[in-house]
Amino acid sequence: MLLTISCTRPEGAGWPASDLGFLLHKNPARIQSFEQSYGVAHVLYPEATEERCTAALLLEIDPVRLVRGKSKGAPEFSLAQYVNDRPYAASSLVSVAISTVFGSALHGRCAQRPELVETALPLRIELPAVPCRGGAADAERVFAPLGWTVSATPLPLDPAFPEWGDSHYLRLELTGTLRLADALAHLYVLLPVLDGSKHYFLDTAEIDKLLRFGEGWLAAHPERTWITRRYLARRHSLVHAALARLAELDDREPEELGAVEENSDDLAAELASATAGFALGDGPCDIAVSRDAALSCDAAGPVGEQGPSLAVLRRAAVIGALREVGASRVLDLGCGEGALLRELVADSSFGEIVGVDVSIRALRIAQRRMRRLPERQAQRVSMRQGALTYADASLRGYDAAVLMEVIEHVDPPRLGALEHTVFRAAAPRAVIVTTPNSEYNALYETLTAGTFRHSDHRFEWSRAEFAEWAGQVGETYGYSVRFEPVGPEDPEFGASTQLAVFTRTTEEMGAAS
């Protein structure tokens, strides 16, 4: 796998082209090698004169090292893990090498030539083989708006048999006058986008990487949404969160970037591999439930089943339960980015709605959603920051409170504090609680035994465990409780989500401090 970066000295410039070595922090007079987790990266200079300098990054990929540590039971385990195009085609492996071998240049640091860091240089970048199923048009659509002149030539499947046609690989040449740091950032983000996959597991850290190396150009790129989806491998929850942050950076509405759309096909495809982050707060409560940015296996059923997403079914079940108890004034505790709020406000029977969350970022997104509503609807909704393990006298006296996919994010020793805050201090007439049914996890093919649906879950309960907890809470605070399944039911394992409706049976107690 090869990447070359060439710099030509402009006429009248007071610096030699070989100063590219200073910017890359690699001496043109030496061949240097760097161990990587997947092989070895070599840096050498085929030419280094005052007029022109070319740096080459050559990756030697060991296919065995790429899959080392993966269990044979993993869904992706196959011969294709050893026999593939990774050693030859530019992919996310090049991005990793850029960040490790050329890290200082990528971040725009050079003590020896600081003035060159901010100088736009005449650059030429060449990659002999880039996987790109969208062909030359995709390469043009992502690089051209950034100031590059793009030459993308499809490679034949076999030069000896031209009748076979072209492969999905391109010979890619980019020429332009840009800062070296910007050029490397473009490659870091866009090579995996063209490839459409990554060689490592994605988590919420990928959002930070995307925004860090997309700073200054991604928010304004005409293909920003497509780039974001491809970079994050179409993980709906990660894409949703990334687009929301991009919208905030660009002072735009999340809807403009598709940050609040829900696509049941995307959700069904993602299932238990969803890893988008529940933003952890700074306050005393460990709950920061941006729940609509995380999926928790939010397909309605196991792999292969189609239909409304579990998130849609769950919200419908909650709203149905609120109607049954006759609630008009409703608390959405752990409201996240406002997915449930948006549906509550659409129903005129809910006269006052209050969303509470510990995450300022999630609340800002929710507020943007509400600003797009007609004024009469928006006036019925208010939001506030708060930790659910501390009593708040202003939350007292409401008809109902909702804890939708919240309790499983609370450390078990803190559950007692949450129970006191909701059932004693706030003491609404009804409380609706939803949480995953751990028994149903056996039907999710991507979940191994003993693992949770989301990395931030502190526990996941079986139906018996949930019933035991709910019964104890009801007995302690004077509530009756009934249970409902949410989502398709399996004869053995039940439904994916379990819902409890608590109804107060005793006279309201005095608020506790």
ABEGO torsion letter per residue (X at the ends): XBBBBBBBBBBGBABBAAAAAAAAGBBAABBBBBBBAAEBBBBBBABBBAABBBBBBBBBBBAAAAABGBBAABAABBAAAABBAAAABBBAAAAAAAAAAAAAAAAGBBAABAAAAABBBBBBBBBABBBBAAEAAAAAAAAAAAGBBBBBBBBBABAABAAAEBBABBBBBBBEBBBAAAAAAAAAAAAAAAAGBBABBBBAAAAAAAAAAABGAAAABAAAAAAAAAAAGGBAAAAAAAAAAAAAAAGBBAAAAGAABBBAAAAAAAEAABABBBBBBABABABBBBAAABAGGABABBBGBBEBBAAAAAAAAAAAAAAAAGBABBBBBGAEAGAAAAAAAABAABABBBBBBABAAAAAAAAAAAAABBAAAAAABBBBBBBAABBBAAABGBABBBBBGAAAABBAAAAAAAAAAAAAAAGBABBBBBBBBAAAAAABAABBBGBBABAABABBBBAAAAAAAAAAAAAAAGBBBBBBBBEBBBAAAEBABBBBBBBBABBBBBBBX
